[in-house]
Amino acid sequence: MSSTKNRRKVIPAAADSGDSADKLDQIVLSSTICNGEDLAPFVRKAFASGKPETLLHHLRAFSKSKESEIEEVCKAHYQDFILAVDDLRSLLSDVDSLKSALYESNSKLQSVGLPLLSSLDAFVEARTVSRNLNLALDSVRACVHTIELCSRANKHLEDGNFYMALKCLDSIENECLEQMPSSTLKRMLEKNIPDIRSYIERKVSKEFGDWLVDIRAVSRTLGQLAISQASSARQREEDLRIKQRQAEEQSRLSLRDCVYVLEEEDEDGLGAVGGDGKDLYSNGGGGLLGFDLTPLYRAYHIHQTLGLEDQFKHYYFENRKLQLTSDFQVSSMTPFLESHQTFFAQIAGFFIVEDRIFRTSGGLISKMEVENLWETAMSKMCSVLEDQFSRMQTANHLLLIKDYVSLLGVTLRRYWYPVEPLLDVLSKHRDKYHELLISDCRKQITEALSADKFEQMLMKKEYEYSMNVLSFQLQVSDIIPAFPFVAPFSSTVPDCCRIVRSFIEDSVSFMSYGGQLDFYDVVKKYLDRLLSEVLDGALLKLISTSVHGVSQAMQVAANMAVFERACDFFFRHAAQLSGIPLRMAERGRRQFPLTKARESAEETLSGLLKTKVDGFMMLIENVNWIPDEPLQNGNEYVNEVIIYLETLVSTAQQILPVQVLKRVLQDVLSHISVTIVGALQADSVKRFNVNAVMGIDVDIKLLEAFVDSQAPIFAEEDLNQLKAALSEARQMINLLLSSHPENFLNAVIRERSYYSLDHKKVVTISEKLKDSSDRLFGTFGSRTMKLNPKKKSLDTLIKRLRDVS
């Protein structure tokens, strides 16, 4: 088909116009065959026209025409072939000559090139040997390098330098193992390298396990040291406050004469350097406590190198969590008071170590994990404190644990651990602590009061005076007295003062460092309770059960006056310890908290004195109520009373304050006045005359003179008040001796001169007054005399008063 397609098409020659149709058909048929076209139309036409012979004729004519053409072409090609054969024959002779020339050239080349070929073969062989030797040398060098790395790794393993051993193994794997020429060495390395890594992992894991054991003991010691340093820092602060208070007190007493400077000492915090320049918490092994984190960091680094970082982090966290959980165990065999320091020191040391690891390990433990551990520890510590506090019944035990917990809070707050829940637990048990403390003080006060002998305290040495007087600011003068010194109070006063001062200091100690800055009001509230409920109640009980004599009552009253000064000191002391300026404490002062005991002591003393005075006043029954002449020197009872009162005052002024003595004496004089008026009113006295009234007037004047004689002791106002205590008797006598007794009916005069008199008493007593002219048979010779105006006025008064009543 391809030859047919590539055959050149023959264009039929133009037919003569004179040829027949057959000739034309022959030409068309020839053209079609030459062009390789399909003859089917011609065949179909021939058969259609019924002239196939014509078609055959044309085909045979075309075949004959082509045979002649073929013959001509063959002739042309034969000539060309003959020429080609001739050319080949000439070329063959040339080839033969060339062959002989080539043979000769080859012979010459063989003779010349044979030595060169032998040299070339030797060179090729030598180069092959050289290449093999170089390859062997490279293999040997690689093996030597690998063996050197293996030897170095073994040396590091022997020295415990596991990180460098792992680096050697990594170098062997990355640089040598893939191109290792020795299959035996390669198999050996592939087998032993994983075993060496496993050995290193076991070794560092064992070291880490030993570190976990050691760090527990180190943590306890570390926590104890940290808390002791916090305690030392707190003590320095307290000393500084004491110096400041002393300086302020001196400045307050003498601003011009006192100049003070507060020196601030350097604090030895839980910083990095100890006194000898060594790191207290070194990451190496040279710390003062052996606080060595090297095994931990080495284990972490080795696991990082082994690609087991996350696994080691998890392992570390879980083990430390288990350690912390075991630290929470509180032994039921040991009292918590004895084990609480170890308990809290262990936890403090644990979190100090964790803080250091968090800040220096490069991601071994995350901040969230540390916070989770702290939240767990805080919850457990709070629950333990709640449980232990609920069981304790001794205030001192609560205070000891609270102080240590507060020091724990101060210590851990330096590392930014939140400790507010712990402080909330302490604040929650504030009331219980103070209740226990008040209960303890109640027992101590009861014991101190029961041991009181109601005798003035004798101090033979200055240190006794300082310990029992100056330390509580009970002195009335800044001058040190001569010794031996007899104090106006008994030994129970300083004993109780020491108990109260101890209460204040314990209360302030519990409230201090508890998260509440201004706690003076709380301390003051409990101090008020102690004084007004406990001490006041104990004194009331003492007065009601143990005071039976005047000397005892007088001593208790004197003690109460000293307690009044002591209470001022108590509140000032509480304010100073609480860090409150004294002016603010003075501004918020309340009334004397021992008012009931003071009033009871004075009432008891007054009652005993009244009983004594009543013994003398019984002599009033011997008074002659109808004497012929008035007595000039007073009745016997008043002289006895005055002698007793003078003795009383001379004794009492040595121990009783002036105001107490005034109140007691005022009460006694008032009782005497009432007794005198009661005697005039008594049924045993049927009548009395003016002379008897004048005798009573003398008695009252003697009592008033006694009051005036006390001018060196009392102020003028106090003397007037003492005289006012006799007002009822004085006004009654003045009324009976008055020329115009009916003036009593005048409201203005009565309010000014007779304000102490009762109407009924005036009526009863006035009816008993009889004039001398009323004596039996006294009117026989004076029937015609005028009625006495005074008598008339008195009768008018009696009548009017009866009408009013």
Salt bridges, closest charged atoms under 4 A:
GLU69 OE1 - LYS66 NZ 3.20
GLU71 OE2 - LYS75 NZ 3.92
ASP138 OD1 - ARG141 NH1 2.93
ASP159 OD1 - LYS155 NZ 3.92
ASP170 OD1 - ARG197 NH2 2.60
GLU173 OE1 - ARG197 NH2 2.85
GLU175 OE1 - HIS145 NE2 3.91
GLU207 OE1 - ARG298 NH2 3.25
ASP210 OD2 - LYS206 NZ 3.34
GLU238 OE2 - ARG241 NH1 3.10
GLU249 OE2 - ARG252 NH2 2.32
GLU309 OE2 - LYS313 NZ 3.38
ASP327 OD1 - ARG216 NH2 2.45
GLU354 OE2 - ARG320 NE 2.65
ASP355 OD2 - ARG359 NE 2.84
GLU386 OE2 - LYS428 NZ 3.28
GLU386 OE1 - HIS429 NE2 3.51
ASP387 OD2 - ARG391 NH2 3.12
ASP403 OD1 - LYS402 NZ 3.94
ASP431 OD1 - ARG430 NE 4.00
GLU435 OE2 - ARG529 NH1 2.51
ASP495 OD1 - ARG498 NH2 3.10
GLU505 OE2 - HIS573 NE2 3.45
ASP528 OD2 - ARG590 NH1 2.74
GLU533 OE1 - ARG529 NE 3.56
GLU564 OE1 - ARG598 NH1 3.09
ASP568 OD1 - ARG589 NH2 2.37
GLU586 OE1 - ARG589 NH1 3.40
GLU602 OE2 - ARG663 NH2 2.56
ASP614 OD1 - HIS671 NE2 2.51
ASP667 OD2 - LYS610 NZ 3.10
ASP697 OD2 - LYS701 NZ 3.29
ASP697 OD1 - ARG730 NH1 2.41
GLU704 OE2 - ARG730 NE 3.20
ASP708 OD1 - LYS723 NZ 2.60
ASP718 OD1 - LYS662 NZ 3.89
GLU728 OE2 - LYS761 NZ 2.98
GLU742 OE2 - HIS740 ND1 3.76
GLU767 OE2 - ARG802 NH2 1.46
ASP795 OD1 - LYS791 NZ 3.56
